[in-house]
């Protein structure tokens, strides 16, 4: 599992570790890893032109020491000092001894234009409020260059804790981060500025706390969560999921939600709603009822809302059930907030940014600018687990406390009508199998993202294609646990 820690936690761990080490040892570890990553990116170091953008903090010191290492290997290294009188003294001396040079701010444009690699050491993890004008001008200059861009710890101009980008920022091809991931490296919009991320171990693992700010599941983590039928399994032991979705206007939403549920490992799917004929035509194994959720029969979890139109009565009936419930799409608009907060069984809400904005009473742009805060606020306000869909899907546990799960397996090709309906059915099926709301949402988002990648292969896809590819994603994940498929 990949984890991320907030700035204060990282700094506290660094202080504890530095107290045990010789002075400067931690910075030298960081600089060594940074220089190695730059060398790997360059391929050949000798004769290459490297430009360092150096701020006044330790971030600039890391860049200077790394630049010194590259200069000793034959690179031509020039440092643009944004605050010449406050540059890291030891790092600057090391660079000059190694044959590097400094460049006045007036010469930055020519240096960047000719560079093979630009190393961004302007602002460290404590930067707030965006870049100052001189740094913003450098960011614009770098954006127009042909050079590969490497960020030191995280791109300058992004907020390390929130993932927000309040103004101009460096857009990196590679970010080399030290000791632990920071939330901004996993959460959009900042994640888009980070490029590929490489973690350099500087020894923080021994002093970081057990509880991170963010978690990102990997293949092995999801494989351990996925339900597997045993010799004693029947459809009820495997879980029965109820789908209350679709309407005369949107029958396809019901078909897609059922498709996702059938691919999610449930023993059976019960469908309730006006699209029964369309569902049966596509999936004859579905148990269809026209008597409403309360009379549909036994289920271990419900999914309500996709394509439901204005059927508030069905949403209210489902919320009154004493089993886990996933609320999506129209169900989010129709659900009574007090009814959600009053539930004793788990609730999983799955809004996209627009739906989250409506629930919070803010604009969509505000949600997209501060996705982490929005997910936590919704989880706290509704007392429900919240899966905020998007380029990086976030899963905040009920109440908003604890580590937020981040999923980055998705692809932009999943931004297509009906894709969310498939995810709802898939996650609802995992709920019915006995997973917690947090695990069902996290594993469902992970599989859904992989399915989108498998279906697309760089070409346009529809939601139906994604549903059909969930099986491939499931097999791909499960091979980590059982490479022979047994």
C-alpha positions, 0 to 999 in steps of 0.5 A: 500500500502506498501512503502519504503524510501531511507536512507537519508529520513529515517534518516531525519525523525528520526532526526525530531522525536528524537528532540521531544522525550527523549534521547534514546526513539527511540532506545528503541522502536526499541529494544522492537519490535526487541526483541518481534519478536525474542521471537515470532520466538523462541517460548520459550525464557527461556533457548534458546541460542542467539548470537548477532553480534554487529557492532559499530553503532546504529544497534549494539545498537538495537541488544544489547538492544534487547539482554538485553530484551531476557536475562531478560526473561531467554535466554543465550545471548552472544555478538560478538563485531566486534569493542569492543572499539566502541560498543554502550555503553548504549546497552552493559551496559544493556546487561551485567546488564541483565546477558548477556556476550561478546565473543571474536572473537576467540570464535564466531565459537563455540557460533554461532554453538550452537546458537538457534538464531543469531541476525545480528546487524553488519551494519546498513542502511548506510553500503556501499561497502559490508562487511569487511573481519571479518564481511564477515567471520561471514556471512559465519559462520552464513550461515553454522549454524542451528540457525534462523537468524534475521537481524536488520533493514536490512541484513548486506552487502546489499545496503539499497537504491539500493538493490545491494549485492556487496559481502558477506552478511548475509542471514536472515530468518527474517528481523525486520525493523524500521519505514519504509521499505527500498528499499533493502527489496523489490528489488532483489537481496537484497530481497532474503537475507531478508527472511520474513520482519516485520515492527516495528512502531516506530512513523516515519509515522507522519514525513515521506514525502508523496512521497516514493521511492518505492510502492508495491501494495496490494490486496485492491490497485489492487482491486480499479484499476480493471475495472468493467463493468456497466449497460451502458457498451458495448465492446467499453466502456470496451475497445478494445485492439489490439494484433500485435504479432506472426509469422510463426515461433512463432504462439503460442506467438500470442495465449498466448498474446490474452489469456492474453488480453481476461482475462484482462477485455477488451470488445474485442480483435483485432488480427493482424498478420500471426497467425490468424488461430491459434488464432481463433481455440483457441479463436473464439471471437477474431476479426482477421484482415490481413490488418495490424494495420492501417486498423484493426479497432478501438482500445483503446490500442495496444500490439506489439512484442511478437513472431513478429520475424523481422516484423519492419514495424508492430512495426513502424505502432503501434508506430505511433498510437495515443493510448497507446501502450505496447511494448514487446519481439521482439518489443523492439528490433525492435522499433526505440528509437526516435519513442518511445520518440516522442510518445504523447500517453502513452507507456509501455515497458516490457523487461526482464533483457536480453532485458533491457541489450540490450537496455542499452548496458550493460550485463545482469548481470549488470541489475540483479545486479542493477535492480532499476537503470536499470528500471529508466534509461530505463524509462528516456532514452525512455520517456516511462513507463518501466516494468522490469520483474523478481523475483520482477517486477519493474514499473518505470514511464515515465522519471524515476521520482517518486516512482517505483512500486514493485511487489512481487506476482510472483513465480519462476514457472512463469519463463517459455516460453510464460509467458511474452506473457500472461502478455503483453496481460493482461496489454494491456487489462488493458491499453485499459480499461483506466488505465494509463501505470503505473497502467496497468503494476502494476495491470497486474504484480500483477494479473499475479503473483497471477495467476502463484501461483494459477496455480503452487501450487508448481508444474511445469506449462506452460504459458497456465496454467497461462492464464487460472488462471488469472480469479481465481486471478482476483476473489481473488483480487476483493473479497477485494472490494466486498466479495459477488462478486456483 
